[in-house]
């Protein structure tokens, strides 16, 4: 039996209706892209796999709670690299709530429909003024071709961006899935 899936270009934005963007907001000293946004079409289903470590960033718990409460519905995922937003106390949750609210306001969404993922140095809070200043250009850059840029913006110690898109004809329908990941 042959495998029905075959690789296609497009990464995270290969599925119809998905958009992504990345900008260099100044969260990392490297000057590389460090803020990204994924926007899913209305009705998209979202699933998450989360660390079971007791030491985790507030954004991990926030995303898990929002996915459970929504029955697996989310419209946007904001990612920042440079600061993991872990081991930052109450500020980590406050910053995650503030960032997701700001994205929701710009996209006309409920804040519960926005998830946030942070990666980078542990114990260092996100410079919120810098992150918030990057949101308008980030939203303006959203595009169906933005997947590769978003995959690059989540890099920290990674050497290469990791993304994939696959397509198959299943039951008479063309199905596409796309993804991006980080890790060394």
FENUR-V816124 format. One record per backbone hydrogen bond with DSSP energy under -1.0 kcal/mol. NH is the residue of the N-H (numbers start at 0). CO is the residue of the C=O. Records with the same first field share a line. If there is no record, write none. Layout:
NH: CO ; CO
This chain:
5: 166
7: 164
12: 9
13: 10
17: 14
18: 38
19: 142
20: 36
22: 34
30: 27
33: 22
34: 22
35: 78
36: 20
37: 76
38: 18
39: 74
43: 40
45: 71
59: 56
60: 56
61: 57
62: 58
63: 59
64: 60
65: 61
66: 62
67: 63
68: 64
69: 65
71: 66
74: 112
75: 112
76: 37
77: 114
78: 35
79: 116
80: 33
81: 118
83: 120
91: 88
93: 89
94: 90
95: 91
96: 92
97: 93
98: 94
99: 95
100: 96
101: 97
102: 98
103: 99
104: 100
105: 101
106: 102
107: 103
108: 103
112: 109
113: 110
114: 75
116: 77
118: 79
120: 81
122: 85
127: 125
130: 126
131: 127
132: 128
133: 129
134: 131
137: 133
138: 134
139: 135
140: 136
141: 138
142: 19
145: 142
149: 145
150: 146
151: 147
152: 148
154: 151
163: 178
165: 176
166: 5
167: 174
169: 172
172: 169
174: 167
176: 165
178: 163
180: 161
